[in-house]
Each structure stands twice: as structure tokens, then as C-alpha cells.
């Protein structure tokens, strides 16, 4: 990020965050990612069964719905004066 933003910022803060995707089922989880993940859409044709099994394995919500955690990094840049 420092290389990308260069001298335009005086400070950068990185904070690992987590967002929990919630879907009605492992099947819906796979369908949403298959339909909306741009460049990886073609790969879903061969990965469907494996991805559905992974969603079921990572599920953190008992019952008919699923909750799959997803880690990300939040970057806050402060513009240089």
C-alpha cells in the first residue's frame, strides 16, 4: 500500500477484520460466489462440489442456514499535508 500510495499519505494503518457471509444454505453460498465473483466464475464449474463441501465444513451456524467467516484487512490512509 505504501508503494501504491507513495507520498500522498502520511500514515497507513492496517487492521485485520472479519466479515461473516450469511446464506440460507451451502448451495446458495456457492451460487452467489459463482454468479458474482467476476474472473473466477469459470472455475466454479469444476469446483462446485468442493466449494459446497467447504462451506458446509466452515459453517458456524447450526440449523438450515450457514454462516461462513471471511477474514480481510482494513487499510486506513491519512492524506499527507
Secondary structure, 3 states (H helix, E strand, C coil): CHHHHHHHEEEEEEEEEEEEEEECCHHHHHHHHHHHCHHHHHHHHHHHHHHHHHHHHHCCCCCCCEEEEEEEEEEEEEECC
